[in-house]
């Protein structure tokens, strides 16, 4: 058996490819001509009926639209006497998709040629496929739950953490001891993420300087952020930590931060428990949710 050289083999393959392309082009042209003929017949059928909503005529359109996608929907709708494919599909109605809703077991219908099974990717991974009604119910439930979670977060963040002025001043001093521009090692995300805590510490420091109270109440958002940041920085350099804290308190930095951490955690837990009671999962405000 003689094996042709690569040049000959490539020439033969290209010739076969050209033949296939020509055959495909001829088939497309033939399909286009046939579809045009179908449109012409539909147009003539339409003239035989007073209205495009004649049941027998609608049956023809329904068959052509759903079973023969090669017939252009826009041309089919025009030939059938409708202003748009949407108006036509509303008249001919949907068809069963072959799928059932995993929740309510209703048959899921195809509503257009471009229709795709809802949650198609989930269905492919053996996850629930839902009908439009259940999809809407799910979306509304998630939206309601998001609003409830947001109310809970706001309620917790509205809390205040009360601690001694010296304790807050120690935490502030420690955060301000390390400006973000000097923060960040090879395993850090960079200084930008620390500016928020640094600026909170600056604002709280100014407030403390103007306050004459022995105990100061700090909003939860500020308190939690500053205490977390101070704890992160406290272990970097023990000597520097002591130097930063000593001017404002005689207590050990770890003791001060531990007490603050306990206060923040306790208030958070108490408010979270209260938020769950105030805003249960089935909570809905009087008059419904406003958008």
GUNU-171778 format. One record per residue (C-alpha): residue number from 1; residue in one letter; x, y, z. Coordinates in Angstrom, 2 decimals. Layout:
PT   num   residuo        c1        c2        c3
PT   NUM         A         X         Y         Z
...
END
This chain:
PT   num   residuo        c1        c2        c3
PT     1         X      0.00      0.00      0.00
PT     2         X      1.39      3.34     -1.05
PT     3         X      1.06      6.14      1.51
PT     4         X      0.63      9.55     -0.19
PT     5         X      3.04     12.29      0.82
PT     6         X      1.86     15.11      3.09
PT     7         X      1.37     17.54      0.20
PT     8         X     -0.95     15.14     -1.62
PT     9         X     -2.83     14.27      1.55
PT    10         X     -3.35     17.95      2.35
PT    11         X     -4.54     18.67     -1.19
PT    12         X     -7.08     15.84     -0.96
PT    13         X     -8.28     17.00      2.47
PT    14         X     -8.76     20.56      1.24
PT    15         X    -10.70     19.30     -1.77
PT    16         X    -12.97     17.27      0.53
PT    17         X    -13.44     20.33      2.74
PT    18         X    -14.39     22.47     -0.26
PT    19         X    -16.88     19.82     -1.41
PT    20         X    -18.41     19.77      2.09
PT    21         X    -18.64     23.57      2.18
PT    22         X    -20.34     23.62     -1.21
PT    23         X    -22.77     20.92     -0.12
PT    24         X    -23.52     22.84      3.06
PT    25         X    -24.07     26.08      1.12
PT    26         X    -26.38     24.27     -1.30
PT    27         X    -28.34     22.76      1.61
PT    28         X    -28.67     26.16      3.28
PT    29         X    -29.89     27.72      0.03
PT    30         X    -32.34     24.86     -0.45
PT    31         X    -33.61     25.23      3.10
PT    32         X    -34.01     28.99      2.66
PT    33         X    -36.02     28.44     -0.56
PT    34         X    -38.23     25.85      1.11
PT    35         X    -38.82     28.14      4.10
PT    36         X    -39.76     30.97      1.70
PT    37         X    -42.25     28.67      0.01
PT    38         X    -43.74     27.79      3.40
PT    39         X    -44.14     31.48      4.20
PT    40         X    -45.91     32.03      0.87
PT    41         X    -48.35     29.18      1.56
PT    42         X    -49.05     30.54      5.08
PT    43         X    -49.75     33.97      3.59
PT    44         X    -52.25     32.48      1.14
PT    45         X    -53.88     30.42      3.93
PT    46         X    -54.26     33.55      5.97
PT    47         X    -56.27     35.17      3.19
PT    48         X    -58.81     32.34      3.45
PT    49         X    -59.64     33.23      7.07
PT    50         X    -61.29     36.33      8.48
PT    51         X    -58.97     36.32     11.47
PT    52         X    -55.57     34.85     12.25
PT    53         X    -57.12     33.40     15.40
PT    54         X    -59.04     30.77     13.47
PT    55         X    -58.34     27.48     15.34
PT    56         X    -57.35     25.53     12.23
PT    57         X    -55.02     28.29     11.07
PT    58         X    -53.48     28.61     14.53
PT    59         X    -52.80     24.86     14.48
PT    60         X    -50.76     25.35     11.29
PT    61         X    -48.79     28.22     12.82
PT    62         X    -48.25     26.27     16.04
PT    63         X    -46.83     23.31     14.12
PT    64         X    -44.55     25.44     11.97
PT    65         X    -43.30     27.59     14.83
PT    66         X    -42.52     24.81     17.27
PT    67         X    -41.53     21.94     14.95
PT    68         X    -39.72     23.80     12.17
PT    69         X    -37.28     26.37     13.55
PT    70         X    -35.84     26.84     10.05
PT    71         X    -38.94     28.92      9.27
PT    72         X    -38.11     32.47     10.46
PT    73         X    -40.43     33.47     13.29
PT    74         X    -40.69     37.12     12.25
PT    75         X    -41.67     36.24      8.67
PT    76         X    -44.05     33.56      9.93
PT    77         X    -45.77     36.03     12.25
PT    78         X    -46.13     38.61      9.46
PT    79         X    -47.49     36.06      7.02
PT    80         X    -49.90     34.88      9.71
PT    81         X    -51.30     38.37     10.23
PT    82         X    -49.59     39.17     13.55
PT    83         X    -47.59     42.27     14.37
PT    84         X    -44.77     40.40     16.06
PT    85         X    -43.56     36.91     16.98
PT    86         X    -44.55     37.66     20.58
PT    87         X    -48.14     38.36     19.55
PT    88         X    -48.17     35.16     17.50
PT    89         X    -46.76     32.97     20.31
PT    90         X    -49.32     34.45     22.70
PT    91         X    -52.01     33.26     20.28
PT    92         X    -50.63     29.79     19.52
PT    93         X    -49.63     29.12     23.11
PT    94         X    -46.61     27.36     24.66
PT    95         X    -45.72     23.68     24.40
PT    96         X    -44.55     21.22     27.06
PT    97         X    -40.79     21.20     27.52
PT    98         X    -40.59     17.65     28.78
PT    99         X    -39.52     18.87     32.25
PT   100         X    -41.48     19.10     35.49
PT   101         X    -40.94     21.54     38.32
PT   102         X    -39.04     19.85     41.12
PT   103         X    -41.12     21.67     43.71
PT   104         X    -44.73     21.90     42.54
PT   105         X    -44.50     19.12     39.90
PT   106         X    -46.23     21.28     37.28
PT   107         X    -45.19     20.81     33.66
PT   108         X    -42.70     23.44     32.55
PT   109         X    -43.70     25.00     29.25
PT   110         X    -41.62     26.36     26.40
PT   111         X    -42.72     29.90     25.72
PT   112         X    -40.47     30.75     22.75
PT   113         X    -37.90     29.18     20.48
PT   114         X    -35.13     30.86     22.45
PT   115         X    -36.50     29.41     25.69
PT   116         X    -34.04     27.51     27.82
PT   117         X    -34.79     25.26     30.73
PT   118         X    -34.77     27.31     33.96
PT   119         X    -31.74     26.57     36.09
PT   120         X    -30.38     24.51     33.18
PT   121         X    -26.93     24.27     34.72
PT   122         X    -28.33     23.17     38.06
PT   123         X    -30.53     20.62     36.34
PT   124         X    -27.45     19.24     34.59
PT   125         X    -25.90     18.75     38.05
PT   126         X    -29.02     16.99     39.40
PT   127         X    -30.24     20.10     41.20
PT   128         X    -33.85     21.31     41.26
PT   129         X    -35.34     22.74     38.09
PT   130         X    -38.15     25.17     38.86
PT   131         X    -41.11     26.55     36.94
PT   132         X    -41.42     30.34     36.51
PT   133         X    -43.85     30.59     39.42
PT   134         X    -41.50     28.82     41.82
PT   135         X    -38.53     30.81     40.48
PT   136         X    -40.43     34.01     41.27
PT   137         X    -41.37     32.72     44.72
PT   138         X    -37.72     31.82     45.38
PT   139         X    -36.55     35.25     44.21
PT   140         X    -39.08     37.00     46.44
PT   141         X    -38.06     34.82     49.38
PT   142         X    -34.37     35.58     48.86
PT   143         X    -35.12     39.29     48.50
PT   144         X    -37.19     39.25     51.70
PT   145         X    -34.47     37.32     53.54
PT   146         X    -31.84     39.79     52.36
PT   147         X    -33.92     42.67     53.74
PT   148         X    -34.38     40.85     57.05
PT   149         X    -30.64     40.16     57.29
PT   150         X    -29.98     43.83     56.51
PT   151         X    -32.32     44.92     59.31
PT   152         X    -30.52     42.58     61.69
PT   153         X    -27.11     43.94     60.67
PT   154         X    -28.28     47.52     61.13
PT   155         X    -29.70     46.69     64.54
PT   156         X    -26.41     45.16     65.65
PT   157         X    -24.38     48.03     64.21
PT   158         X    -26.56     50.56     66.03
PT   159         X    -25.35     49.11     69.35
PT   160         X    -22.71     50.88     71.40
PT   161         X    -19.83     49.33     73.32
PT   162         X    -19.05     51.10     76.57
PT   163         X    -15.55     50.87     78.02
PT   164         X    -13.15     53.09     79.91
PT   165         X    -11.72     56.06     78.08
PT   166         X     -8.20     54.79     78.81
PT   167         X     -8.93     51.41     77.24
PT   168         X    -10.19     53.01     74.03
PT   169         X     -7.24     55.41     74.02
PT   170         X     -4.83     52.45     74.30
PT   171         X     -6.42     50.66     71.33
PT   172         X     -6.41     53.89     69.30
PT   173         X     -2.77     54.58     70.14
PT   174         X     -1.76     51.11     69.00
PT   175         X     -3.58     51.44     65.65
PT   176         X     -2.12     54.90     65.05
PT   177         X      1.35     53.60     65.91
PT   178         X      1.41     51.77     62.56
PT   179         X      0.33     54.02     59.67
PT   180         X     -0.91     51.90     56.74
PT   181         X      1.90     53.12     54.49
PT   182         X      4.30     51.13     56.69
PT   183         X      2.03     48.09     56.86
PT   184         X      2.21     45.08     54.60
PT   185         X      4.59     42.20     54.26
PT   186         X      4.92     39.52     51.61
PT   187         X      1.85     37.76     52.96
PT   188         X     -0.25     40.92     53.34
PT   189         X     -2.76     42.29     50.83
PT   190         X     -1.19     45.75     50.94
PT   191         X     -1.77     48.96     52.92
PT   192         X     -5.00     50.09     51.26
PT   193         X     -7.18     47.73     53.27
PT   194         X     -5.96     49.22     56.57
PT   195         X     -6.79     52.89     55.89
PT   196         X    -10.39     52.38     56.99
PT   197         X     -9.40     51.24     60.50
PT   198         X     -6.67     53.89     60.71
PT   199         X     -9.12     56.70     59.88
PT   200         X    -11.64     55.33     62.39
PT   201         X     -8.91     55.39     65.01
PT   202         X     -8.07     59.00     64.14
PT   203         X    -11.70     60.07     64.54
PT   204         X    -12.14     58.17     67.78
PT   205         X     -8.85     59.60     69.11
PT   206         X    -10.09     63.13     68.44
PT   207         X    -13.37     62.36     70.17
PT   208         X    -11.56     60.93     73.20
PT   209         X     -9.36     64.01     73.42
PT   210         X    -12.45     66.20     73.63
PT   211         X    -14.29     63.98     76.11
PT   212         X    -14.18     64.37     79.90
PT   213         X    -16.08     61.14     80.63
PT   214         X    -14.36     58.21     82.31
PT   215         X    -16.38     55.72     80.24
PT   216         X    -17.07     56.19     76.53
PT   217         X    -19.67     54.46     74.33
PT   218         X    -18.39     53.66     70.85
PT   219         X    -20.59     52.53     67.93
PT   220         X    -20.30     48.82     67.24
PT   221         X    -18.88     49.21     63.72
PT   222         X    -16.06     51.44     64.94
PT   223         X    -15.46     49.45     68.11
PT   224         X    -15.21     46.07     66.39
PT   225         X    -12.93     47.37     63.62
PT   226         X    -10.50     49.15     65.96
PT   227         X    -10.28     46.29     68.46
PT   228         X     -9.68     43.75     65.69
PT   229         X     -6.97     45.92     64.12
PT   230         X     -5.31     46.62     67.48
PT   231         X     -5.19     42.90     68.25
PT   232         X     -3.62     42.25     64.86
PT   233         X     -0.90     44.82     65.44
PT   234         X     -0.22     44.04     69.11
PT   235         X      1.93     41.00     68.36
PT   236         X      4.19     42.64     65.82
PT   237         X      6.63     44.23     68.25
PT   238         X      5.96     43.76     72.00
PT   239         X      8.32     46.55     73.03
PT   240         X      6.80     49.03     70.60
PT   241         X      3.34     47.95     71.70
PT   242         X      4.14     48.75     75.32
PT   243         X      5.65     52.10     74.30
PT   244         X      2.44     53.02     72.46
PT   245         X      0.10     52.01     75.27
PT   246         X      2.06     53.05     78.40
PT   247         X      1.31     56.82     78.10
PT   248         X     -2.44     56.17     78.44
PT   249         X     -2.71     53.20     80.81
PT   250         X     -0.64     51.18     83.26
PT   251         X     -2.36     47.93     82.29
PT   252         X     -0.72     45.41     80.02
PT   253         X     -1.72     45.87     76.35
PT   254         X     -2.97     42.27     76.10
PT   255         X     -5.16     42.75     79.17
PT   256         X     -6.66     45.97     77.80
PT   257         X     -7.37     44.46     74.40
PT   258         X     -8.79     41.28     75.90
PT   259         X    -11.28     43.27     77.98
PT   260         X    -12.30     45.31     74.95
PT   261         X    -12.62     42.18     72.84
PT   262         X    -14.86     40.56     75.49
PT   263         X    -17.07     43.67     75.66
PT   264         X    -17.43     43.87     71.87
PT   265         X    -18.24     40.14     71.60
PT   266         X    -20.79     40.29     74.42
PT   267         X    -22.63     43.26     72.95
PT   268         X    -22.59     41.66     69.51
PT   269         X    -24.03     38.39     70.80
PT   270         X    -26.73     40.16     72.83
PT   271         X    -27.78     42.37     69.93
PT   272         X    -27.74     39.46     67.48
PT   273         X    -30.06     37.49     69.75
PT   274         X    -32.36     40.51     70.05
PT   275         X    -32.26     41.03     66.27
PT   276         X    -33.41     37.44     65.69
PT   277         X    -36.42     38.05     67.93
PT   278         X    -37.20     41.45     66.42
PT   279         X    -36.79     40.26     62.83
PT   280         X    -37.64     36.53     62.55
PT   281         X    -37.33     34.74     59.21
PT   282         X    -41.03     35.33     58.45
PT   283         X    -40.88     39.04     59.37
PT   284         X    -42.72     41.46     57.12
PT   285         X    -43.23     45.14     57.94
PT   286         X    -46.71     46.59     58.11
PT   287         X    -47.72     47.54     54.59
PT   288         X    -45.18     45.18     53.04
PT   289         X    -41.68     45.83     51.84
PT   290         X    -40.98     49.10     50.08
PT   291         X    -38.61     49.18     47.12
END
